[in-house]
Every structure is written in C-alpha cells, then in structure tokens.
Amino acid sequence: MKTDIEIARSTPLVPVSEIAGKVGIPQDSLENYGKYVAKVPESLSDNSKIARNKLILVTAITPTKAGIGKTTVSVGLALGMNRIGKKAIVALREPSLGPCFGMKGGAAGGGYAQVLPMDKINLHFTGDFHAITSAHNMIAAMMDNYIYQHREEGFALKEVLWKRVLDVNDRNLRQVITGLGAKTNGVMMESGFDITPASEIMAILCLATDADDLRRRIENILLGTTIDGKPFRVKDMGVAGAICVLLQDALHPNLVQTTENTPALVHGGPFANIAHGCNSVLATRLALTYGDYVITEAGFGADLGAEKFYNIKCRKSGLQPALTILVATTQGLKMHGGVPVEEIKQPHPEGLKEGLRNLDRHIANLQSFGQTVVVCFNRFATDTDEEIDFCRQHCNSIGVGFAVNNAFNEGGSGAEELAQLVVDTIDNKPSAPLQFTYPDEASVEEKALAVCQKIYGADGVTFSPQAKKMIERIKELGITNYPICIAKTQYSFSADAKAYGCPKGFSIHIRDIVVNCGAEMLVLVAGDIMRMPGLPRSPQAERIDLIDGEIVGLS
C-alpha cells in the first residue's frame, strides 16, 4: 500500500476558493496562503447557526504506542457523512514539529482519510506555531529587559513564573540559566523551555472568542511576583498591543481540504497531556456556522482530551456536543489486557476481553458528562472478523452503538456505516446538556479530587509543598474559580505510564501548579510528566528527507 505522503501527493486538490464555496464561505473573505490554504476571518461566525448545528467529539480509549487513529476517524467520518448526503466539516488541531520529527512523523490523519496538503500542514503551515513561539518569547525578552532597565529603581521579581518555548523536542532546554557573562547581558536568573503546544499563548489563542478577548487575556498573563508581593502581569509592561500584532494573523482559522475535497478547519495545537488538547473555539464556531455537522477531536485518551474539552473548552465557550465517539482498536485493547506489544497483532481472545475494561471505564466517564456515546473501531489489516464481532457484541450488550471505520483504506466509503450510525443516534438519542465534573466555586483541592476519583479512578490526590504554596497564591489572587487542567501521562489512567488497562489502588501526586491567568485555567502537573518532551533513541527525523525535490518520511 502507498504511504500517507504518497497518497497525499497523488490526490488531486482543488483551489481553496472552491472548498470555501462548497459550504457557503464567501470567497472574497479568504486570505490565501498559496492555492490550497487560506485564512478565514472568525468574524463570519453566526450564533444562530452555531446553536442549530450539531457538534460531534471524537476521543479514544487510553492510547498505546500501537496507535489509535482519532484523526483518521475524524477525517473519515467527515468524508462518510458527506457521502451519505450530509454537510459536514472537520475541525482539527495543527500538528507540532516536535512529534513530527520525534515519534509520530505527522498528524494529519492517515491513508485515504487525511487533511491536505499534508506536508504543509505538518510543517510550517501558515506560521501559527511560529507566531505563538515568537509572541511567547517576546514576552520573556520584554520581561527580562524590564527587570534589567528598572533594577536601579529597586524593581525586582522574587518569583519568575514565565519561561520560554520552542516547537522542538529538546530535553536539554528544560532548565537553563540566562544572563550569564557581562553585566550588560542582563540579570542572571534560572529559566527553562516548554514545547510550544504547552505555551499559555497557545491556550489563549485556542480559548479566545475574538481579538478583544485575545488582548484582554494577554494583558492578564501572570509573569511573576514583585519583591513586595504584588502580581506582575503583561499589562504592567505595556506590551500587550505588540503581542497582539504578532498574533494578528494566527488568530484566524485555517481552511484546507480532505482527500475527498471536503472542507477542513485546522487551527491551534495544544497537547492534551500537558495542556487542554483541543482546537480553537474560533475554528469550532466557524465550522458550526457553515456545517450542519462538525466533527472535532480532543487529544490522547478520553481521560485527558475529552475531560478537558467538556470541563474547560465547553464550560468557557458554551459549546454543547450532540454526540461523543470513542475510538478503539483491537491492538490497543490487547495491550490494555496485558498482551505483550510484540503479540498484539495476533488473535488473543482473553487479552481482548480483559482490555474491554479500559473501554468500559471511558464509556462510563463520557456518560457521566451526559454524553451519548458511540464506539468506533478503527480497523487494522491484522484484525479478524471474530475479534470485531466480539467487541460489537460487547457494546451491544451495554447499549452503546458500534461501527467499524475503514476510512484509512477506503476513504469515505469505509466510514459510511459510522456516518449513518452517528446521524441516526443524534436524531434519536442526542446527548443531554453537559454535566461538569466539578462546579466553578469548588476549591482547587476539590476539583483535583473530583477529576482524579471520578475520571481516573484514583483513591485520592496529594500535593507537594510547592503545589500547596501555589494553591495559597491562587487563593490570594482570587482565581480559585478557574477550571483545572491536569498534566499527566497519556498512557494510563494513573500517573504511571506503565500501568495499562484499568488500574486500581493508586493516588495522583500533584508536584506543581502553573497559573495561567490569561488562559484562565490552572495547570496541575502530576507525576513525572514533562512539559518539554525529549526525543526517542531513533527519532523520525532520521527518516524524513528531501529527495529530488520531494519530501519523504512524513506520515
């Protein structure tokens, strides 16, 4: 079979103006980035249409290194829905260069269910990530300069909370010392780098409702604490306008197309293990303005992306999904059932059966939000009909819809079964209004305990001295009403990446809390999760190349 990039390269694309015209987006409103990519102004959103049209969330069981395929399902469903006569748009996140050159090699879907042009989307695209990186680091440079220029007036920060970001996996930059050398090099202080998807600017871009809201949020970013105990924010430096200038174009969602020339909005790119993991509110609302059905995804497993999609994105934006799709694979279930990774492509009934416990917990969690759930099995070539039928019977026995996705191999025709199930389920049993895991007025400790117990299945939660100190600061700032965003491993319900399946008898330890006053959320860092990933022993960069003018190795 052809590789993803070979399929992408052989797919005829149509001008982006035609893609816009298919769903009624005014062609004269587009800002073109070449023939096949365009920015669309978020001001085109229409609240009356947003309230009427249907939002579908795609999430997954706990991911494994064998892969799950949420993006492939999301794109495939959009293709399948259009094939059965529905007007559907897919709204996704932008890929990060870190994982593209690290482990994944790309994040634009797969096979015959991709968003295109996949090479541009996976690489520099429209420069949104670069703009976010520049804006974040510009704030860091302005802060360092402010400290340097005002030090003789007695100004100093006793605590600096703002680090730097880079869209590259680089473990050596997690902790650094800046200002070394001559006095003119600045004030020496400890700093470090997170990856760009973990930047608060990324979260702000994805949660902002318009340009005015973007400015308000940037002004409110908390940079540190002065020597007299007062909060020091971006607005105190008077540079919020400059930062908005850097983000002016990045704020607009990006319009591209799928392998079957259906519209796709790709915008924003936070990770769900270290950030809130959802595409921008602006892109989702824009898609809901022009699509009767909008398919979006939330990163990693439902315990991370979906929980944050509901408790953060929907809570703040008022979005109400009509249905949630839970993606699973036989290989993933077998790994969660204790089958060694080298054996997961072989039939293993007992391992498959045991792995369903992971599926069932995710279903129960999603239903606790009031969501109607449909299970989508992303079919791999090694799957047997007996395995698929076993999983189908299990879902039928618990009253959950089930469909197989073959879009990777067959494009939209391979997702028609799923598309019809989704339409029928929304018509006959749509989701109830969202029920959040915790109320706004709960304390930070109560919110953490609610998520850890109700979603992860933990016995309890503990806090380090540093985290407890930050909780007191949060109380002083009067922001305990912010939702929480727990950063933890994606490979387990627990904070132990090797605890597959449905672990019991564990506690979640919160080692630090990152206050995001601009994004208006509190990032609780659990276990040993890092907000700047490292590269694997054999990174995908070793296989990415430019040969005779064509890119190879992206997938």
C-alpha positions in Angstrom: 0.0 0.0 0.0 1.1 3.6 -0.6 2.5 5.6 2.3 0.5 8.5 3.6 2.6 11.1 1.8 2.4 9.1 -1.5 -1.4 9.1 -1.1 -1.5 12.8 -0.3 0.8 13.6 -3.2 -1.4 11.6 -5.7 -4.7 13.2 -4.6 -5.9 15.9 -6.9 -6.5 19.1 -4.9 -9.0 21.9 -5.9 -8.4 25.6 -5.2 -9.3 26.6 -1.7 -11.8 29.1 -3.0 -13.8 26.2 -4.4 -13.6 24.4 -1.0 -15.0 27.6 0.7 -17.7 27.9 -1.9 -19.0 24.3 -1.2 -20.2 25.4 2.3 -21.0 29.0 1.6 -17.9 30.7 3.0 -17.6 34.0 1.0 -14.7 33.6 -1.3 -13.7 37.3 -1.1 -13.2 36.9 2.6 -10.3 34.5 2.2 -6.7 35.4 2.8 -4.9 32.9 0.6 -1.7 31.1 1.5 -1.0 29.7 -1.9 -3.6 27.7 -3.9 -4.8 25.3 -1.3 -4.7 27.0 2.1 -6.5 30.1 3.3 -7.2 32.0 6.5 -10.9 32.7 7.2 -11.9 35.6 9.4 -13.5 34.4 12.7 -16.0 37.3 12.4 -18.0 35.2 10.0 -19.3 33.1 12.9 -23.1 33.2 13.3 -24.5 32.4 16.7 -27.9 31.3 15.4 -26.4 28.7 13.1 -24.0 27.5 15.8 -26.9 26.8 18.1 -28.7 24.9 15.4 -26.0 22.7 14.0 -24.5 19.5 15.5 -21.1 19.2 17.2 -19.5 15.7 17.4 -16.5 15.0 19.6 -14.0 12.2 18.7 -12.0 10.8 21.6 -10.4 7.5 22.4 -9.5 4.8 24.8 -6.2 5.2 26.6 -3.6 5.4 23.8 -0.8 3.0 23.3 2.3 3.2 21.2 0.5 0.9 18.7 -1.6 3.9 17.8 -5.4 4.6 17.9 -6.2 6.8 15.0 -8.5 9.6 16.2 -7.6 12.0 13.4 -8.1 9.3 10.8 -11.6 8.6 12.3 -12.4 12.3 12.5 -11.5 12.9 8.8 -13.0 9.6 7.7 -16.3 10.5 9.4 -16.5 13.8 7.7 -15.9 12.0 4.4 -18.5 9.4 5.2 -21.1 12.0 6.2 -20.7 13.9 3.0 -21.0 10.7 1.0 -24.4 10.0 2.6 -25.6 13.5 1.8 -24.8 15.5 4.9 -23.0 18.8 5.0 -20.1 18.0 7.4 -16.9 19.9 8.2 -14.0 18.6 10.3 -12.2 20.9 12.7 -8.8 19.7 13.9 -5.7 20.9 15.7 -2.4 21.8 13.9 0.5 19.3 14.2 3.6 20.3 16.2 7.0 20.0 14.7 8.3 18.3 17.9 6.3 15.0 17.5 6.5 15.2 13.7 10.3 14.9 13.9 10.2 12.9 17.1 7.9 9.9 17.3 4.9 10.4 15.1 6.2 11.7 11.8 2.9 13.6 11.2 -0.6 14.3 12.5 -2.8 15.0 9.5 -4.7 11.7 9.5 -3.7 8.7 7.5 -4.2 6.6 4.4 -7.2 7.9 2.4 -8.5 9.9 5.3 -6.2 12.9 5.5 -6.3 16.7 5.5 -4.3 18.2 2.7 -1.8 19.5 1.8 -0.4 17.3 4.5 3.3 18.3 4.1 2.5 21.9 4.6 0.1 21.2 7.5 2.7 19.0 9.2 5.5 21.6 8.7 5.3 25.4 8.8 1.7 25.6 7.5 0.5 29.3 7.9 3.1 30.1 10.6 0.7 30.0 13.5 3.1 28.0 15.7 5.9 30.3 14.8 3.8 33.3 15.7 2.9 31.8 19.1 6.5 30.9 19.8 7.6 34.4 18.9 4.9 36.0 21.0 5.7 33.9 24.0 9.4 34.5 23.8 8.9 38.2 23.1 7.1 38.5 26.4 10.1 36.7 28.1 12.5 39.1 26.4 10.4 42.1 27.4 10.2 40.9 31.0 14.0 40.3 31.3 14.6 43.8 29.8 12.1 45.4 32.2 13.9 43.8 35.1 17.3 44.9 33.7 16.2 48.5 33.0 14.4 49.1 36.3 16.8 47.3 38.7 18.4 50.5 39.9 15.0 51.8 40.8 14.6 48.9 43.2 12.4 46.8 40.9 12.9 43.0 41.1 10.8 39.8 40.9 11.2 37.5 43.8 9.5 34.8 41.7 9.5 34.5 37.9 6.7 32.2 36.5 7.2 32.8 32.8 9.6 30.6 30.9 10.3 30.2 27.2 9.0 27.9 24.5 10.3 26.1 21.4 8.4 23.8 19.0 11.1 21.2 19.1 11.6 18.3 21.5 14.7 19.3 23.4 15.3 17.9 26.9 18.5 19.9 27.3 16.5 23.1 27.5 14.1 22.1 30.3 16.2 24.1 32.8 18.7 26.8 31.8 20.4 29.8 33.3 20.1 33.1 31.4 22.0 36.4 31.8 25.4 34.8 32.2 28.6 36.8 31.5 29.0 40.6 31.5 26.6 42.8 33.4 25.2 44.2 30.1 24.0 40.6 29.3 21.1 41.1 31.7 20.2 39.8 35.2 21.2 36.2 35.8 18.3 34.0 36.6 17.0 30.5 36.2 14.7 29.8 33.4 13.7 26.9 31.0 11.8 25.9 27.9 8.4 24.2 27.4 7.3 23.0 24.0 5.2 25.5 22.1 1.9 23.5 22.4 2.2 23.9 26.2 2.6 27.7 25.9 -0.1 29.8 27.6 -0.2 31.8 24.4 -1.3 28.6 22.6 -4.1 28.1 25.2 -5.2 31.7 25.0 -5.3 31.5 21.2 -7.5 28.4 21.4 -9.8 29.8 24.0 -10.2 33.4 22.9 -13.5 34.4 21.4 -12.3 37.4 19.4 -9.5 39.9 19.0 -10.6 42.0 22.0 -10.8 38.8 24.2 -7.3 37.9 23.0 -5.9 41.3 24.1 -7.7 41.0 27.5 -6.2 37.6 28.1 -2.7 38.6 27.1 -2.8 41.6 29.4 -3.8 39.4 32.3 -0.9 36.9 31.9 0.9 36.5 35.2 4.6 36.7 34.9 5.8 36.6 38.5 5.6 38.3 41.9 7.4 41.5 42.8 9.6 41.8 45.9 6.7 43.5 47.8 4.4 40.5 47.0 2.3 42.0 44.1 1.4 40.2 40.9 3.4 41.3 37.9 1.5 41.0 34.6 2.0 41.7 30.9 -0.2 44.8 31.2 2.3 46.2 33.7 4.9 46.3 30.9 2.5 47.9 28.4 3.3 45.5 25.6 0.1 43.6 25.1 -0.6 45.5 21.9 2.8 44.4 20.5 2.0 40.8 21.3 -1.4 41.1 19.6 0.3 42.4 16.5 2.4 39.2 16.4 -0.7 37.1 16.7 -3.0 39.1 14.4 -2.9 36.6 11.5 -2.5 33.5 13.7 -5.9 34.3 15.3 -7.7 33.5 12.1 -8.6 29.8 11.5 -7.1 27.9 8.5 -9.2 26.4 5.8 -7.8 23.3 3.9 -9.4 20.2 2.4 -9.6 16.4 2.8 -8.5 13.6 0.5 -12.1 13.8 -0.9 -12.0 17.7 -1.2 -14.4 18.3 1.7 -13.7 21.4 3.9 -11.5 21.2 7.0 -10.6 23.9 9.5 -7.2 23.3 11.2 -6.3 25.7 13.9 -4.4 25.7 17.2 -2.4 22.8 18.6 -2.2 22.2 22.4 -1.3 18.7 23.6 -3.9 17.0 25.9 -1.3 15.5 28.3 0.4 18.9 29.1 -2.3 21.4 28.0 -6.1 21.3 27.2 -5.7 19.5 24.0 -8.5 21.0 21.8 -8.5 23.0 18.6 -9.6 26.7 18.8 -13.0 27.8 19.9 -12.9 30.2 16.9 -12.4 27.4 14.4 -15.1 25.2 16.0 -17.6 28.0 16.0 -16.7 28.9 12.4 -17.2 25.3 11.3 -20.6 25.2 13.1 -21.6 28.3 11.2 -21.1 26.6 7.8 -21.5 22.8 8.5 -24.7 21.1 9.6 -22.4 18.6 11.3 -19.0 19.4 12.7 -16.5 16.7 13.8 -13.7 17.7 16.1 -11.3 15.8 18.3 -9.6 16.1 21.7 -6.1 14.8 22.2 -5.0 11.4 23.6 -7.5 9.4 25.7 -10.9 10.5 26.9 -9.5 10.9 30.5 -7.3 13.7 29.2 -8.6 15.4 26.0 -12.4 14.7 26.4 -12.4 15.7 30.1 -10.7 19.0 29.2 -12.9 19.5 26.2 -16.0 19.4 28.4 -14.7 20.9 31.7 -12.6 23.7 30.1 -13.5 24.4 26.4 -17.2 23.8 26.6 -17.6 25.3 30.1 -16.0 28.5 28.8 -17.5 28.7 25.3 -20.9 27.3 25.9 -20.5 24.6 23.2 -22.7 21.5 23.6 -21.7 18.3 21.7 -24.6 16.3 20.4 -22.6 13.0 20.5 -19.2 11.7 21.5 -17.4 8.9 19.5 -14.9 6.7 21.4 -12.3 5.3 19.1 -10.7 1.9 19.9 -8.6 -0.7 18.2 -8.1 -4.4 18.9 -4.3 -3.9 19.3 -4.9 -1.1 21.9 -7.3 -3.2 23.8 -5.0 -6.2 23.8 -2.2 -4.1 25.2 -4.5 -2.9 28.0 -5.4 -6.5 28.5 -1.9 -7.5 29.3 -0.8 -8.8 25.9 2.9 -8.0 25.1 3.3 -5.4 22.4 5.1 -7.9 20.1 2.0 -10.2 20.2 -0.9 -7.7 19.8 -1.3 -8.3 16.1 -2.1 -12.0 16.8 -5.5 -13.3 18.0 -5.8 -13.2 21.8 -9.4 -13.5 23.0 -8.6 -13.3 26.7 -6.4 -10.2 26.3 -9.1 -8.6 24.2 -11.7 -9.4 26.8 -9.6 -8.0 29.6 -8.8 -4.9 27.6 -12.5 -4.0 27.4 -12.4 -2.9 31.0 -10.4 0.2 29.8 -13.1 0.8 27.1 -15.9 0.5 29.6 -14.4 2.9 32.1 -14.0 5.5 29.3 -17.7 4.9 28.2 -18.9 5.4 31.8 -16.8 8.6 32.2 -18.2 10.1 29.0 -21.7 9.2 30.0 -21.2 10.9 33.4 -21.0 14.2 31.4 -24.4 13.4 29.9 -23.0 12.3 26.6 -24.5 9.7 24.3 -21.5 7.5 23.2 -20.8 5.6 20.1 -17.8 3.3 19.8 -15.9 3.3 16.6 -13.5 0.5 15.9 -10.6 1.7 13.7 -9.8 -1.4 11.7 -6.3 -2.6 11.1 -5.2 -5.1 8.5 -4.4 -7.8 11.1 -7.9 -7.6 12.8 -10.1 -10.6 12.4 -13.9 -10.6 11.9 -14.2 -12.7 15.1 -12.4 -10.0 17.2 -14.5 -7.2 15.7 -17.7 -9.2 16.3 -16.7 -9.9 19.9 -16.3 -6.2 20.5 -19.5 -5.3 18.7 -21.5 -7.8 20.8 -20.0 -6.4 24.0 -21.0 -2.8 23.0 -24.5 -4.0 22.1 -24.8 -5.7 25.5 -24.3 -2.4 27.3 -26.5 -0.4 25.0 -23.7 1.5 23.1 -23.7 2.0 19.4 -20.8 0.3 17.5 -19.4 0.8 14.0 -16.2 -0.1 12.1 -14.1 2.5 10.4 -12.3 1.5 7.2 -11.6 5.0 6.0 -7.8 4.5 6.2 -8.0 2.0 3.3 -11.3 3.1 1.6 -11.8 6.8 2.3 -15.3 8.0 2.8 -16.9 4.7 1.6 -15.2 3.0 4.5 -16.9 5.3 7.0 -20.5 5.2 5.8 -21.6 2.7 8.4 -20.2 5.0 11.1 -21.7 8.1 9.5 -25.1 6.6 9.3 -24.9 5.4 12.9 -23.9 8.9 14.1 -26.7 10.6 12.2 -29.3 8.1 13.5 -28.1 8.3 17.1 -28.1 12.1 17.1 -31.7 12.1 15.6 -33.0 9.5 18.1 -30.9 9.9 21.3 -28.8 13.1 21.3 -26.6 13.9 24.3 -28.1 15.7 27.3 -26.9 19.1 28.4 -23.3 18.8 29.8 -22.8 17.9 33.4 -19.4 19.1 34.6 -17.2 17.1 36.9 -17.0 20.0 39.4 -18.6 23.4 40.0 -16.7 26.6 39.4 -16.8 27.5 43.1 -15.1 24.3 44.3 -11.6 24.7 45.7 -8.5 23.6 43.7 -8.2 20.6 46.0 -11.8 19.7 45.5 -11.6 20.0 41.7 -8.4 17.9 41.6 -10.0 15.2 43.8 -13.2 15.1 41.7 -11.2 14.5 38.4 -8.8 12.1 40.0 -11.6 10.0 41.6 -14.4 10.3 39.1 -12.4 10.2 35.8 -9.1 8.4 36.6 -10.5 6.0 39.3 -7.8 7.1 41.8 -8.2 6.7 45.6 -7.1 10.2 46.2 -4.8 13.1 45.4 -1.7 14.5 47.2 0.1 17.8 46.8 3.8 18.7 47.1 4.9 21.6 49.2 5.4 23.6 46.0 1.9 22.8 44.8 0.4 23.8 48.2 2.3 27.1 48.1 0.8 27.8 44.7 -2.7 27.0 46.0 -2.3 29.7 48.6 -1.1 32.1 45.9 -4.2 31.2 43.8 -6.4 32.0 46.8 -4.7 35.3 47.2 -5.2 36.1 43.5 -8.9 35.3 43.8 -8.8 32.8 40.9 -10.0 29.6 42.6 -12.9 29.6 40.2 -10.7 28.7 37.2 -11.1 25.2 35.8 -8.1 22.8 36.3 -6.1 21.2 33.5 -4.2 18.2 34.8 -1.0 17.4 33.0 -0.1 13.7 33.3 1.0 10.7 31.2 -1.3 9.8 28.3 -0.6 6.1 28.6 -2.6 5.3 31.8 -5.5 6.5 33.9 -2.9 6.8 36.6 0.3 8.9 36.6 2.3 5.7 36.0 2.9 5.4 32.2 3.3 1.6 32.5 0.0 1.0 34.4 -2.1 -0.1 31.4 -5.6 -1.3 31.5 -7.9 -0.2 34.3 -5.6 0.3 37.3 -6.9 0.4 40.9 -5.5 1.4 44.3 -3.4 4.4 43.2 -3.2 8.1 44.2 -2.3 11.1 41.9 0.5 13.3 43.2 0.4 16.9 42.1 4.0 18.2 42.1 3.5 21.7 40.8 0.8 24.1 39.6 1.2 26.5 36.7 -1.1 29.5 36.9 -2.5 30.6 33.5 -4.3 33.8 34.3 -4.6 34.7 30.6 -6.0 31.3 29.6 -8.0 31.3 32.8 -7.1 27.8 33.9 -4.8 26.1 36.4 -2.4 23.5 35.1 -1.8 20.8 37.7 1.4 18.9 36.9 1.1 15.3 38.0 3.7 12.6 38.4 6.8 12.9 36.2 5.2 14.4 33.1 7.4 16.9 31.3 6.1 20.0 29.5 9.2 19.8 27.2 9.4 16.3 25.7 12.6 14.6 24.7 13.5 12.8 21.5 13.4 9.0 21.3 16.6 6.9 20.6 15.6 6.8 16.9 13.7 10.0 16.1 11.5 10.2 12.9 13.9 12.9 11.7 16.3 10.1 10.7 13.7 9.0 8.1 12.5 12.4 6.9 14.3 13.6 3.8 14.1 15.7 0.7 14.8 13.6 -2.4 14.7 15.0 -5.9 12.6 17.9 -4.5 10.0 15.7 -2.8 9.6 15.1 0.9 9.7 11.6 2.2 9.2 10.2 5.8 6.2 12.3 6.8 3.2 10.1 7.7 
